[in-house]
Amino acid sequence: MKKSIQFIILCYAVSWAIAGVAILLGLRTTQNVAYTIFAAIYMLLPAICAIILQLIHKEKPFSNLGVSFRLNRWFLIAGIVPFIYSFITLGINLLFPNISFSATYEGLLSNLSTEQAELASQQLSRFPPIVFFIIQVFGALVAGYIINAIFAFGEELGWRGYLLKTLQNKKLFPVSLIIGIVWGLWHFPLILIGHNYPQHPVTGVGMMIIFCILLSPVMIYIVIKSKSVITAAIFHGINNAIGGVTVLYIVGGNDLLNGVCGLCPAHAELGVLDQSL
């Protein structure tokens, strides 16, 4: 338990200090390129903190953290599960009043400026809706297993690698609760500047913690069964990629309700890296 506390304190101190400086320098989620780069770096910090503690405790870096590329069926399951609950989330969203489905991406276009909406509409009109949907799903799959998973590994080596290892004597649900709270709260500086919940940044902090608590048991179970933290990185990467695909088809609602980060709940990300960590 001592190592768990050390990791949480170090990770929060390093991550929040860096985020604080960036925010004071003017970082905002509306700065697409700058924020995407920062988000990618921020995702690597839990892994860096885990390695620092291993060096302090004279342990071999990356040892006993479940870094294994020995393939098994759980590597596939880790990629499928986020697809399933993301589309279930879309169905649940449509049960709420004042939320409807649009195959012409009205929800997305309504949140853009007139100039951006015209440009996006021209680009989207190049493909029939079903073709664009297939492209998005395929892109989410590729990005989730490759690009997103690489950056998600930075988080997962910390949450479901180092922290899970230090809590391994506890049962699944208590461990999931602890890791979920730590993981969710870690996001708070970015949530406050518009990450995932730009319309409700303060309430969004609590929503993010709840979301992370709900996802943790599934992710930890997959890591345990696969004997590899790589599956958590795949799950995380696919989750970040596919969430935005479902949100494209929603009209109405708000950021506390829509998508996988909303009350459904789930993790909505518009883009590969720039929404959900």
C-alpha positions as CSV (number, residue, x, y, z in Angstrom):
1,M,0.0,0.0,0.0
2,K,3.0,2.3,0.7
3,K,4.0,2.1,-3.0
4,S,0.5,2.8,-4.1
5,I,0.4,6.0,-2.1
6,Q,3.9,7.0,-3.3
7,F,2.8,6.5,-6.9
8,I,-0.5,8.5,-6.5
9,I,1.3,11.4,-4.9
10,L,4.1,11.5,-7.4
11,C,1.8,11.1,-10.4
12,Y,-0.6,13.8,-9.2
13,A,2.3,16.2,-8.3
14,V,4.1,15.8,-11.6
15,S,0.9,15.7,-13.8
16,W,-0.9,18.6,-12.1
17,A,2.2,20.8,-11.9
18,I,2.8,20.4,-15.7
19,A,-0.8,20.9,-16.5
20,G,-1.0,23.9,-14.2
21,V,2.0,25.6,-15.9
22,A,0.5,24.8,-19.4
23,I,-2.8,26.3,-18.4
24,L,-1.2,29.4,-16.9
25,L,0.6,29.8,-20.2
26,G,-2.8,29.8,-22.0
27,L,-3.4,26.2,-23.0
28,R,-7.0,25.6,-23.9
29,T,-8.8,22.6,-25.4
30,T,-9.9,24.9,-28.4
31,Q,-6.2,25.0,-29.5
32,N,-6.5,21.8,-31.5
33,V,-2.8,21.2,-32.4
34,A,-1.3,22.5,-29.2
35,Y,-3.8,20.7,-27.0
36,T,-3.4,17.4,-28.9
37,I,0.4,17.5,-28.5
38,F,0.0,18.3,-24.8
39,A,-2.6,15.6,-24.3
40,A,-0.3,13.0,-25.8
41,I,2.5,14.1,-23.5
42,Y,0.2,14.1,-20.4
43,M,-0.9,10.5,-21.2
44,L,2.7,9.4,-20.8
45,L,3.3,10.9,-17.4
46,P,1.8,7.9,-15.3
47,A,4.2,5.5,-17.0
48,I,7.2,7.9,-16.4
49,C,6.2,8.2,-12.7
50,A,5.9,4.4,-12.4
51,I,9.4,3.9,-13.9
52,I,10.8,6.6,-11.6
53,L,9.5,4.7,-8.6
54,Q,10.9,1.5,-9.8
55,L,14.3,3.1,-10.1
56,I,14.0,4.5,-6.6
57,H,13.1,1.1,-5.3
58,K,16.0,-0.4,-7.2
59,E,13.6,-2.5,-9.4
60,K,14.3,-3.2,-13.1
61,P,12.2,-0.7,-15.2
62,F,9.1,-2.3,-16.7
63,S,9.6,-5.5,-14.7
64,N,6.5,-7.2,-13.2
65,L,4.1,-4.7,-14.7
66,G,2.5,-7.1,-17.2
67,V,4.2,-5.8,-20.3
68,S,3.7,-8.9,-22.5
69,F,3.0,-9.2,-26.2
70,R,2.1,-12.9,-26.0
71,L,-1.1,-12.9,-28.0
72,N,-4.3,-14.5,-26.8
73,R,-8.0,-14.0,-27.4
74,W,-8.1,-11.2,-24.8
75,F,-6.2,-9.0,-27.1
76,L,-9.2,-9.3,-29.5
77,I,-11.8,-8.9,-26.8
78,A,-10.1,-5.7,-25.5
79,G,-10.7,-4.2,-29.0
80,I,-14.3,-5.5,-29.4
81,V,-15.8,-4.5,-26.0
82,P,-15.4,-0.7,-26.5
83,F,-17.2,-1.0,-29.9
84,I,-20.1,-2.9,-28.2
85,Y,-20.7,-0.4,-25.4
86,S,-20.2,2.6,-27.6
87,F,-23.0,1.6,-29.9
88,I,-25.2,0.5,-27.0
89,T,-24.6,4.1,-25.7
90,L,-25.8,5.5,-28.9
91,G,-29.0,3.5,-28.6
92,I,-29.5,4.6,-25.0
93,N,-28.9,8.2,-26.0
94,L,-31.7,8.1,-28.5
95,L,-34.2,7.1,-25.8
96,F,-33.8,10.5,-24.1
97,P,-36.1,13.4,-25.0
98,N,-34.8,16.0,-27.4
99,I,-32.1,13.7,-28.7
100,S,-32.4,12.3,-32.2
101,F,-30.3,10.4,-34.8
102,S,-29.0,12.1,-37.9
103,A,-27.1,10.4,-40.7
104,T,-26.1,13.8,-42.1
105,Y,-24.1,14.8,-39.0
106,E,-26.3,17.7,-38.0
107,G,-25.1,17.5,-34.4
108,L,-21.4,17.9,-35.4
109,L,-22.1,20.7,-37.9
110,S,-24.2,22.7,-35.5
111,N,-21.2,22.9,-33.1
112,L,-18.9,24.4,-35.7
113,S,-18.6,28.0,-37.0
114,T,-20.3,28.7,-40.3
115,E,-17.1,28.5,-42.2
116,Q,-16.0,25.3,-40.5
117,A,-19.5,23.8,-41.0
118,E,-19.4,24.5,-44.8
119,L,-16.0,23.0,-45.1
120,A,-16.9,19.9,-43.1
121,S,-20.1,19.5,-45.0
122,Q,-18.3,19.5,-48.3
123,Q,-15.8,16.9,-47.1
124,L,-18.5,14.7,-45.6
125,S,-20.7,14.9,-48.8
126,R,-17.9,13.2,-50.8
127,F,-19.0,9.8,-49.3
128,P,-22.4,8.2,-48.9
129,P,-23.2,8.0,-45.2
130,I,-22.7,4.2,-45.0
131,V,-19.3,4.5,-46.7
132,F,-18.2,7.3,-44.3
133,F,-19.4,5.2,-41.3
134,I,-17.4,2.2,-42.5
135,I,-14.3,4.4,-43.0
136,Q,-14.8,5.8,-39.5
137,V,-15.1,2.4,-37.9
138,F,-12.1,1.0,-39.7
139,G,-10.1,4.1,-38.9
140,A,-11.0,3.8,-35.2
141,L,-10.0,0.2,-35.2
142,V,-6.6,0.9,-36.8
143,A,-5.9,4.0,-34.7
144,G,-7.1,2.2,-31.5
145,Y,-4.7,-0.8,-32.0
146,I,-1.7,1.3,-33.1
147,I,-1.5,5.1,-32.6
148,N,-3.9,5.5,-29.6
149,A,-2.7,2.3,-27.9
150,I,0.9,3.7,-27.9
151,F,-0.1,6.8,-26.0
152,A,-2.7,5.0,-23.9
153,F,0.1,2.6,-22.8
154,G,1.6,5.6,-21.0
155,E,-1.5,5.8,-18.8
156,E,-2.1,2.0,-18.5
157,L,1.4,1.2,-17.4
158,G,0.7,3.5,-14.4
159,W,-3.0,2.6,-13.7
160,R,-3.3,-1.1,-14.6
161,G,0.4,-1.8,-14.5
162,Y,2.2,-0.3,-11.5
163,L,-0.9,0.7,-9.4
164,L,-2.6,-2.6,-10.0
165,K,0.5,-4.5,-9.0
166,T,0.8,-2.6,-5.7
167,L,-2.9,-3.4,-4.9
168,Q,-2.8,-7.0,-6.1
169,N,-3.8,-8.4,-2.7
170,K,-7.2,-6.7,-2.8
171,K,-10.3,-8.0,-4.5
172,L,-11.4,-6.9,-8.0
173,F,-14.0,-4.4,-7.1
174,P,-12.2,-2.6,-4.2
175,V,-9.1,-2.3,-6.5
176,S,-11.3,-1.1,-9.4
177,L,-12.8,1.6,-7.2
178,I,-9.4,2.9,-6.0
179,I,-7.9,2.9,-9.5
180,G,-11.1,4.4,-11.0
181,I,-11.1,7.3,-8.6
182,V,-7.3,7.9,-9.0
183,W,-7.6,7.7,-12.8
184,G,-10.6,9.9,-13.0
185,L,-9.3,12.6,-10.6
186,W,-6.0,12.7,-12.5
187,H,-7.9,14.4,-15.4
188,F,-9.3,17.2,-13.3
189,P,-7.0,20.1,-14.5
190,L,-7.9,19.4,-18.1
191,I,-11.6,18.9,-17.4
192,L,-11.7,22.4,-15.9
193,I,-10.5,23.9,-19.2
194,G,-13.0,22.1,-21.3
195,H,-11.7,18.5,-21.8
196,N,-14.7,16.2,-22.5
197,Y,-17.2,18.5,-20.8
198,P,-16.7,22.0,-22.3
199,Q,-20.3,23.0,-21.4
200,H,-20.0,21.8,-17.8
201,P,-16.3,21.8,-16.7
202,V,-16.9,21.6,-12.9
203,T,-19.7,19.0,-13.0
204,G,-17.6,17.2,-15.6
205,V,-14.9,16.4,-13.0
206,G,-17.3,14.3,-11.1
207,M,-18.7,12.7,-14.3
208,M,-15.2,11.7,-15.4
209,I,-14.5,10.0,-12.0
210,I,-17.8,8.1,-12.3
211,F,-17.0,7.0,-15.8
212,C,-13.5,5.8,-14.9
213,I,-14.9,3.9,-11.9
214,L,-17.4,2.1,-14.2
215,L,-14.8,1.2,-16.8
216,S,-12.1,0.0,-14.4
217,P,-13.5,-3.5,-13.4
218,V,-13.8,-4.5,-17.1
219,M,-10.3,-3.2,-18.0
220,I,-8.7,-4.8,-14.9
221,Y,-10.5,-8.1,-15.6
222,I,-9.2,-8.2,-19.2
223,V,-5.6,-7.4,-18.0
224,I,-5.8,-10.2,-15.4
225,K,-7.1,-12.7,-17.9
226,S,-4.7,-11.7,-20.7
227,K,-1.8,-11.4,-18.3
228,S,-0.8,-8.2,-20.1
229,V,-1.2,-4.5,-19.6
230,I,-1.0,-4.1,-23.4
231,T,-4.7,-5.2,-23.6
232,A,-5.6,-2.3,-21.3
233,A,-3.8,0.1,-23.7
234,I,-5.7,-1.5,-26.7
235,F,-9.0,-1.1,-24.8
236,H,-8.2,2.5,-23.9
237,G,-7.1,3.3,-27.5
238,I,-10.1,1.8,-29.1
239,N,-12.4,3.5,-26.6
240,N,-10.9,6.9,-27.3
241,A,-11.2,6.4,-31.1
242,I,-14.7,4.9,-31.4
243,G,-16.5,7.2,-28.9
244,G,-16.4,10.1,-31.3
245,V,-17.9,8.0,-34.1
246,T,-21.2,7.5,-32.3
247,V,-21.4,11.1,-31.2
248,L,-21.3,12.2,-34.9
249,Y,-24.8,10.9,-35.3
250,I,-26.5,12.5,-32.3
251,V,-28.5,15.7,-32.5
252,G,-29.5,17.5,-29.3
253,G,-28.6,16.8,-25.6
254,N,-25.4,18.1,-24.1
255,D,-21.9,16.9,-23.0
256,L,-23.2,15.6,-19.7
257,L,-25.7,13.3,-21.5
258,N,-24.3,12.5,-24.9
259,G,-21.7,9.8,-25.8
260,V,-19.8,7.4,-23.7
261,C,-18.7,10.1,-21.3
262,G,-22.2,11.1,-20.6
263,L,-24.9,9.6,-18.4
264,C,-25.1,6.5,-20.6
265,P,-22.1,6.4,-19.7
266,A,-19.0,6.1,-21.9
267,H,-15.9,7.9,-23.2
268,A,-16.6,10.3,-26.1
269,E,-13.6,11.5,-28.1
270,L,-13.9,13.6,-31.3
271,G,-10.6,12.6,-32.9
272,V,-7.8,10.2,-32.1
273,L,-6.1,11.9,-29.2
274,D,-7.6,15.3,-28.5
275,Q,-10.7,14.5,-26.4
276,S,-10.3,11.6,-24.1
277,L,-7.3,10.7,-22.1
